[in-house]
C-alpha cells in the first residue's frame, strides 16, 4: 500500500512514497512520527527509511536514494576514511542533500554554524573578506572534500564565507545529530581527529607561505597544490588543472594582486612551464616549475 504522512489513521489513497531501499511504506500517522522523533538520531522520517532530503533554493525534496550509494560517497571523504563500514552506514541515516547554483552563497562569515557539509558535485571557494571588501580565498574545494567542520566542535559563528563556483551538490550533517552519534559510537572520534589535525597542518603551511615566500613562489606552490588536488594527468605527461581559474581568483588564493599574477603567469608561459586555455591551466613541466621557485622557507 502506498504511503504519506497524515494526521489520521491509515488511508487507502495517499501518493506513493518509497524508502531509501525503494520499498513502498505504509502511511504513518503524525502521532507515530512524534514517537519516533524521540528515539531518532536525526529526522524522524529517517527512522522509517525516508531520505535523505534534497534542498533546492530553500525547498526540501525527499529523494529515494540507496544507503549503499550514500555510504560509498562518505567512504571517499578524507574525514571519514578511517571509519568502518558499519560506522558509515550509521552516519548515512542523518544525511541531507543540498544543491546550489553557480555563485550562490552556502553560508556567510559570522553565520551560526549548525551543520557540516561534504561536496559531492561541482566546486566551491572558501574566502575571508575585510571591512573594505578585500577578499582572501583560503582554498577551493572539489568533490569529496569537506567544509564547515569547525561547526562540529564548537558553537562559534562561521569563520569564513563559502560560495559555489559552479552548480554544486553537497551532503549535510546536522551538528546535534552528529554529536548524538559520537556519544553512541566514540570509536569514530580518533580517525576523524587525525584528519582534522592534518587540515590544521595544511593551514599552517599556508600561513608560512604567506609570511615567508615571495609572490612568484606562492603562485608556484599554489599551482602545484591545485595540480595535486584536482589535476588530471594527460598522456603526454602534462597535468591539467580541470577547473576554470581567473587571474583574480588565483591572486585571492595567494594574497597578491591580479596584475602580479598576470605577470608571473605570462613569464611561466614564455618559459614553457604552463599553458592556459579558457581559464584552465595546464602544467607542462612540474619539475622545472618547482626548481624555479624558492620554497625553502616552508619546506
N, C-alpha and C positions, 0 to 999 in steps of 0.2 A: 504494500500500500504506500502511495506517495506521502510526503510529509511537509508540514510547515509549522512554525511556532504559532500557537494560538492561545487565547485566553480561556478556552473551554475544553471539553473532552475531545476524544479522537474524532476527526472529520473524515468524510468519505471523498471530499472533492478539493483537497489542497493542491497547490502546484508541486511538481516533482522536485525534491531536493535530495542530493546524494551525499554520502560521507566521503572522506578522502580516498576510500577504497572503491568508490563508485557504486556502493550498495545503497538502494533507497532505504530511508529511515522512516519509522512511524512518526506521525505528528506528535509533538511533545507539548503538553500544557505548560504555561508560564510558571505555574506553581512548582512544577517538577524542575524546571530550569533553575529556579531560585534555590532549590535544594542542592542541585549540582554545583552552583556557584560557590557554595560554602566549602566544597571539597576540592574544587578545581585549582590547578596551578596557574591557569590562565583564564581565558574567556570561557564561560560555562558551556558554550556550544562546542568547544574543542573536546570536552569530555565525551560528547556524542559522536565525535569524528568529523564534525563540520569545520572546514577551514583548510588552509589558512585564509585570512582575509586579503582582498586586494583593494587598495585605496587609490583612487584616481581623483586628483584635484579636490581632495577633501571628502569624497564619497567613498563608501565601502562596498566592495563587490565580493561576495563569497565565491571562492574558487575551489572546485573539487580537484585537489592535487594530491598525488600519492605520497605517502610518508617516505617511501624509498627515495623519491626524487629530491625531497627536501633534505633528507639525511645525506645524500650524495653531495649536495651543494655545501652543507655545513662541513663535511669532511675536507673540502678544498680550502676552507678558511684557515689561515695560519693560526688564529687564536684558538681554534678547536682541533688542530691537527694531532694533538696528543691524547685526545679523548677516545674512549672505547665506543664501539658501535651502539651499545645499549644507551650510553650517555647521550649520543647524538639523537637517538630516537626519542629520548625524554625531552631534549631541547626542541625537537620539531613540533611538539604539542603546543608551544607558546609562540610560534612564529606567525607574523602577519606579513603581507606583501604590499609594497607601495610602489607607485610609478610616478615619475616626474618628467616634465617636458624639458627641452633644451633651455638653459639659462634660468631655470626655476630654482628658487632657494629652498633647500631642505630644512635648514634652520639658521637662525642668526646668532652671532656672538652676543651673549647675555641672555638668551632664551633659557627657560628651565630645561634641564637635562633629564628626561624621563625614559629614554629609550636608546638602545644600541642598534646600529644598522650594519648590514652586510651588503655590499654592492654585488649584484648578480649580472647586470647588463649595463653597458654604457660607461661613462666616466664622470667623475666629479672633482672639483678643486676645493681645497681647504685653505681659507685665507683669513688674514687679520686686516683690520682697517683702523687707522688712527682718526682723530677728530677732524683732521684736514681732508680726509677721504683718500689718503695714500694707502695703497694695497700692498700686502706682502703675502704671496702664495706660499704656504707651508709645504704643500705636496699635492700631487694629482693621484687619485685613486682609480684603479681599474678593477674588473670583476674578481671577486673572492677576497678583496681587501675589505677591512672593516673600519668603521668610524663611530665616533661618539662613545668610545669605550670608557672614557672618564665618568660617564653618567652611571656606569655600573658600580663605581667605587665611592662616589661622594654625592653630595647634594648641592654642589656649586653650579652656577649657571654655565651655559656653553662657553667654551674658551675661544671658539672660532666660528666663522660663518662657512657653510658648505653650499656650493652652487653646482648644479648639473651642467656639464659641458656639452651634453647631447641627451637625447631621450634615454632615460636610465630607469632601472628597476632595482629595488632593494628589498631585503628581508629585514624585518624589525622585531626586536625583542624588548618587551617592557621590563624596566629595571626591577619592579616589585615581583613580577613573575620569576625573573631570573634569580633574585635573592632567595625566593622560596625553594627553588630547585637546588641551589648551592647548599642551603641548610639541610636538605634531604640527602644530597649526594656530594659531600665535602671533598671527595677524591677528585672532582673536576677542577678544583682550585689550583693545584700545583702546575699542571701543564699550561693552564691559562696564564698564571703568573709569570712563567718562563717567557711566553710570547710578549706579554706586556713589558717585561724587562728589556727584551730585545728592541722593542719600539722606542723605549727611553734611550737606549744606546744610539739608535739611529738619529734621534733628535739631538742628542749630544754632539754627534759628528756634524750635523747640520749647523749647529751653533758655532762649533770650532771653524767650520768652513767660512762662515760669515766674518768671523773675527780675524782669521789668520791668512786667508788666501786672497790673492788679487782677483779682479773681475774675470780675467781670462781663465784662471784655474777654477774658479767657481762655476763658470759656464761649462768647462770641460767635465768637471766632476758630475754636474747635473745631467749632462748628456749621456755620460757613461752609466749613471744610475738609472736613467729612464730606459736606456737600451737594455739594461739587465732586467728591469722590472716589466717592461711591456714591449720589448724588442722582438722582431721576427727575423730569424736567421735566414738569409737568402742563399740560393745555391752558389752564388759567386763569392760567398764569404762575407758579404756586406750585412749590416744589421739595420733593418727598417724600424724606426720608432713609429708604430702604426696608430698614432693619434695626432690630429692636427694641432699644431702648437705655434702661436704667433710670437713675434719677437717680444711684444709686450708681456705675454704670458710667461715666456722664459725669463724676462727681466724681473718679473714679480717673484719668480721662483728663486732667483739668486741674489736678490736685493741690490739691483743696479738699474740703470736707465735703459729704455728701449734703444736709444742711439748707440750706447756702448755695446749692447748685444748685437745690433746690426753690424757694427764694425768688426766685432770678433767673428761672427758667422761668415761674413764676406771674406775675411782673412783665411778662415778654415777652408772655405770653398776654393779659394785661389790656390791653396796648398794641397788640394786634392784629398782633404781629410773627410769631407762630407759633401752631400748634395741635398738640395731642398726642392720639393715639388708639391705644390698645393698645401703648403704649411706642414708637410710631413718630412721629417729629417731622416736621411739615410747615412749612417756612419760607414765610410769607405775603408778606413784604416784605424781600428781601435787602438792598436799598439802604438802607432805613431802619435795619435791624439793624446794618449796617456803620457808618452815620452816628452811631449812639448809642454805639458802642464807641470807646474811645481806643486805637487800635493804633499810634499814632505811635512808641511805644517800640521797635518792631521793624520798622517799615516805612520 
